[in-house]
């Protein structure tokens, strides 16, 4: 016979340990197995009405992790800047100091590293690596372009200052990922409005085209016209990456007015889409031809 859902006020919207809720008399073991609660991992539950994001998963991990453990990597980035930095199915990243051993259930990646001076423990938040430490750890792994995209996102989101990250990676001793981190920090500019803008900038750079000015503000006799993704001001050529947001209701009319003012001010605008980035050689030729004109 189905267990009738029970939803005590104290547990609504919460992540909690099942044994704690039973011990406090908030739920019975049978009620814990009802449809009112979703099991995140062994002995960890969440209100079934709450969306299970990466940070919800991290909250559950915190309940069962050793007290010395802190969150690092993409989980720390999500704690600093929001869930967009880590999808719900991305493993939660935990850092423990040397000497601490923990074998969690699946869905958690545990790294052992020194944490001296690099931990932030907010009064009402989860412990995580510091802003700069988070960025440095992330750019020491993976592929170059992915690291540049991620660092640009962290800078744009206000998590770190690019100069602080560059200083930190320059001070790294020779270790795993130190050379990669320095390359990524040097190539990032922290100005991109989206990951695809970073990838477009890198494409232009590696193709040997002149380096454009990012996030350039255009003015005419009436004042501010627009901020374009990339610009060659002396040629009055702008490059715009058109992402999905351009299809939002009302956005087309705004884009059209903006484009008309740019053209009236003597600018030529090159629009780039995701499909264009999948044909980089053709895109580079198109931009090169526009600059030659």
N, C-alpha and C positions, 0 to 999 in steps of 0.2 A: 504494500500500500504506500503511495507517494507520501513523503514527509512534507507537511505543510510548511511553507517558507516562514521563517521568523526573521525580523529585521530590527533589532534593537537600535534605538537612536544613537547610542554611543559608537556603533560600528558602521553606520551609514556613510558610504563613500570612502571607507577606510581600508587600509592594508593592515592585516594583523596576523598574529600567530594563533592557530587553532587551539593549541593547548592552553594558551593564555585566556582565550575567550571562554573555554569550557571551565577552567579553574575559577574564573570570576563569576561563573553562573550566568553569563550573557547568552550562551548557546549550549544546547546539548550536543553530543557527538552526532546524533541523528540529524539535528537541525543544521549542523555544519555541512552536511552532505546534501542539503536542499539546493534548489535552483536559485536561491537568493545570493549564493556565494560562488565565486570562481576560484578554483585552486591554482595558485601560481607555481608552487613547488611544495616539497614536503613540509607540512605543518604551516604553510603560509597561504592566506586567502585574501580575497579582495571582494568588495561589494560588486555583484554581477552587473549592476547598472553603470559602473565606472568603466571608461575606455581603458584598455590595457595598453599603455604606451611604454616606451623604453624606461622612462623615469618611474613608472609604477612598478615595473619589473625590478628596477634598482632599489626601490623602497623595500620590496619584499626580500631582496638579497641582504640588505642592511640588517634586517631582523635576525638573520641566522649567521652572519659573518663574524669573524673574530673581532674583538674591540679595537685591535690595532689596524684593521683593514680600512683602506680609504678607496674611493672610486677614482679611476684614472682613464686615460685614453678618450674614446668617443663618449663614454658615459660621463666623464668629467666635463667634456665639451657640452654635452646636453644639459648638465646641471648648471653650467655657466650661461648658456645661450638658448636653451629650449630643445624640445624633442625633435626638431627638424634635423639635428645633427646625428641622430641615431634612430633607426627604425625599431619597431617593437621586437622584430625577430633577430636583431643584432645582439650577440652575446654581451652581457653586462661585464664590464672590465673592472677588476679589483686589483689593487696593489697592496702587497703586504711587505713589511720590513724583513730583512734577513733573520732567520731563526723562527719565524712564524710559519707553521704549516697548516694548510686547509685544503681539503678535497671536497669541493661543493658538488651539488648535483648538476646535470647538464644545463647549458645556458649561461654559464659563468666562465670567464677566462681570468685566471689568477696569475699575476706577474710578481716576482720578487725583486725588490729594488730598495735602495736607501731612500728614505723620505725626509731626511733632516731639513727642516726649514721650508719644506715645499708643500705643506698640508694646510688646508683651510677647513675649520670646523665651525660652520655657522650655527648660531644658537638654535635655529629652527629648520635647519637644512641638513643634508647629508654631507659627511666629510668627503672632501675631494682634493686632488692635487691642485696647487695654485694655478693661476691663469697662465703664467709663462711656462711653468713646468708642464702643464697640459699640452700647450702648443709644441713645446720642444719634444716631448715624448711622441706626439703624433707625427711630426715631420722626420723623425728618425727611422720610420718604417714605411714600407709600401713602395709605390712607384712615384717618380718625380712629379709628374703632372697631377696626380691625385693629391699629393702633398701640397702643391702650390694652390690648387683649388681650395683645399681645406684651410690652409693658412689665410688665404684671401678672405674666406668666409668668416674666420675668427676675428680678423682685423675689422672687417666691415660691420660685424655684429657688436663691436665694441668690447670684445672679451680681452684682447691684448693690443698693445701698440707694436707695430712692425719693428721699430727700432729696438725695443726691449727684447724681442725674439732674436733678432740678429745679434745683439750683444751676447745673449745667453748661448747661442749655438757657437759663436766665435770663441767663447770661453770653455767649451766642452773639451775634455781631454780626448786623446785618440781612443775611440771606442766604437762599438757597433753602431752604425748609422750616423756617426758624427759628420762624415763627408757629405752624405746625402742631405742631412739637415742644413748644412751651410749652403749647398746648392739651391735647395728649395727656398730658404730664407732670402737668398740673393735675387731669385727670379720672381718672388711674390711682390705685389705692389700694394695690396690691401685696398684697392679702389673698385674692384669689380662688383657689379650689382647682382651677378649670378654666376654660377659655376661655368656656364657656357661663355660668358664674357671673358673669363680667365683663359679658357681654352682657345678662344678666338685671338686674344692678345698673344698667347704663346705661338700660335700658328703664324701670325704676322712677323713676330720676332725671328722665328727660325727660318722663315722664307727669305729673310734678308731685306724685307721692305722697311722703309723708314719707320722709326718708332713713333706711333701716334700719341697724342695727349689723351689720357683717360678722363672721363667725366668732365668734359669741357663745357663751359657755360657760354652760350652764344647770345649776343646782344645786337639789337638794331637801334635805329633812331628813337624808337618808342620805349626801349628798355630791354628787359630780359625776354628772350625768345624761348630757349630750351636748353636743357643739359643733355648732351649727346654722349653715347657710350665711348666713342673714340673720335678724335678729330685731327685733321691736318689743317690747322688754322690758316697757314699761309696759302694753302690751295683752296680753302673753303670746301673741303671734302669731309663729310661725316660718315661714320660707320655705325649702324645701329643693329644690335641683336634683337630680333623679334621673338620673344618667348610666348608661352601660353597665355600670359596675362593680357596680351594685346587683344585676345578674343573675348574679354569680359564685356558685359553689357555697358554700352556708352563709351567704351574705350576707343572704338573705331573713329567716332566723331572727334574725340579729343586728339587722337593721333593725326587725323586729317588736318585739323586746324594748325597743329604744331608743324606738320610737314609744309603746309602752305606758307607759313611765316618763314621757315628756314629757306625755302626756295626763293621767296621774295627778297630775302636778305642776301641772295647770291650763292647759297650753299647747294652742293650736290650731295644727296643722301644715298648711301649704299645700304640696302637692307640685307641682313644675313639671318638665315633660319637654321634649325637643327639639320635639315636636309643638306644645306650648303656645307656644313661642317663635315658631313660624311663624304664629301667630294672636295677635299682640301686643295688639290692641285688646280681644279677649275676655279675655285673661289679665289685663290691667290692670283691667278691670271686676271680675273675680273677686277680685283682691287688694284692690281698693278697697272692695268690699262686705264682705269679711272684716274690714277695718280699721274700717269704719263700725259693724259689730256690736259 
